[in-house]
Amino acid sequence: MIKLNTHDIKNISSDYIREGRHYESWKINDVIIEDKKATMNVSMTALYPSDTSKENFHLSIYLAEEMASQLMIIYGHVWAELKEKKKEVWMLESHTKSIKAVTNPDRIKVEMEVPSMRKRGKMIYGVGKYHITDESGGLIELEQKGVLT
């Protein structure tokens, strides 16, 4: 058996996960919804480390999941004709595949196709299939299944 203490863990774990992830932020510039598709344009408002040049940026899978989730939350509320977020959202399942790094922090595009959205009682179930891209050919593919309760 190996038991690691806080000092041991700090030396071999990721600074990004432990500290940096908390300093990154992003904003939604616009969302377009058409039938069973939605597109969201995003830009980073803060990078980690703060002195990181934009040339060294790459979108983490954690931020990709956040962005995809937020688009589904927005889409689900519009689909259900809810004008403000009063429902909690739970991700039931997720799959992420990084094809090529998304490296432009100013022009991130999140495209979602919704093969399934249904209401059962007070709950709304949805499935989203996503392509997150940038102008340099970056691509992250995701699929999420979730519920608004």
VENGI-V317923 format. One record per backbone hydrogen bond with DSSP energy under -0.5 kcal/mol. CO is the residue of the C=O (numbers start at 0). NH is the residue of the N-H. E is the energy in kcal/mol with one decimal. If there is no record, write none. Layout:
# VENGI-V317923
co & nh & e
CO & NH & E
CO & NH & E
This chain:
# VENGI-V317923
co & nh & e
1 & 3 & -0.5
4 & 8 & -2.5
5 & 9 & -2.4
6 & 10 & -1.7
7 & 11 & -0.9
8 & 11 & -0.8
8 & 12 & -1.1
13 & 17 & -2.4
14 & 18 & -3.1
14 & 19 & -2.0
15 & 20 & -3.4
18 & 21 & -1.1
19 & 22 & -2.3
19 & 23 & -0.7
20 & 23 & -0.6
24 & 44 & -2.4
24 & 45 & -1.7
26 & 28 & -0.6
26 & 42 & -2.0
29 & 40 & -2.2
31 & 38 & -2.5
33 & 36 & -1.6
35 & 113 & -3.0
36 & 33 & -2.7
37 & 111 & -3.2
38 & 31 & -2.8
39 & 109 & -3.0
40 & 28 & -3.3
40 & 29 & -1.1
41 & 107 & -2.5
42 & 26 & -2.7
45 & 24 & -1.7
48 & 51 & -2.6
52 & 55 & -1.9
53 & 56 & -1.0
59 & 63 & -2.2
60 & 64 & -2.3
61 & 65 & -2.0
62 & 66 & -2.8
63 & 67 & -2.6
64 & 68 & -2.7
65 & 69 & -2.5
66 & 70 & -2.0
67 & 71 & -2.0
68 & 72 & -2.4
69 & 73 & -2.4
70 & 74 & -2.8
71 & 75 & -3.1
72 & 76 & -2.0
73 & 77 & -2.3
74 & 78 & -3.2
75 & 79 & -2.0
76 & 81 & -3.2
77 & 80 & -1.4
80 & 82 & -0.5
83 & 85 & -0.9
87 & 148 & -3.1
89 & 91 & -0.6
89 & 146 & -2.3
92 & 144 & -2.6
94 & 142 & -2.1
96 & 98 & -0.7
96 & 140 & -2.9
99 & 138 & -2.7
100 & 102 & -0.7
101 & 58 & -2.7
102 & 104 & -0.8
103 & 106 & -0.6
104 & 43 & -3.6
106 & 108 & -0.5
107 & 41 & -3.1
108 & 110 & -0.6
108 & 132 & -2.6
109 & 39 & -2.6
110 & 130 & -2.2
111 & 37 & -2.3
112 & 114 & -0.7
112 & 128 & -2.6
115 & 126 & -2.6
117 & 124 & -3.0
119 & 122 & -1.9
122 & 119 & -3.0
123 & 147 & -2.8
124 & 117 & -2.6
125 & 145 & -2.5
126 & 115 & -0.8
127 & 143 & -2.4
128 & 112 & -2.7
129 & 141 & -1.6
130 & 110 & -2.7
130 & 132 & -0.6
131 & 139 & -2.0
132 & 108 & -2.8
133 & 136 & -1.3
137 & 133 & -0.8
138 & 98 & -2.3
138 & 99 & -1.9
139 & 131 & -2.8
140 & 96 & -3.0
141 & 129 & -2.8
142 & 94 & -2.3
143 & 127 & -2.8
144 & 91 & -2.8
144 & 92 & -1.8
145 & 125 & -2.5
146 & 89 & -2.8
146 & 148 & -0.6
147 & 123 & -2.2
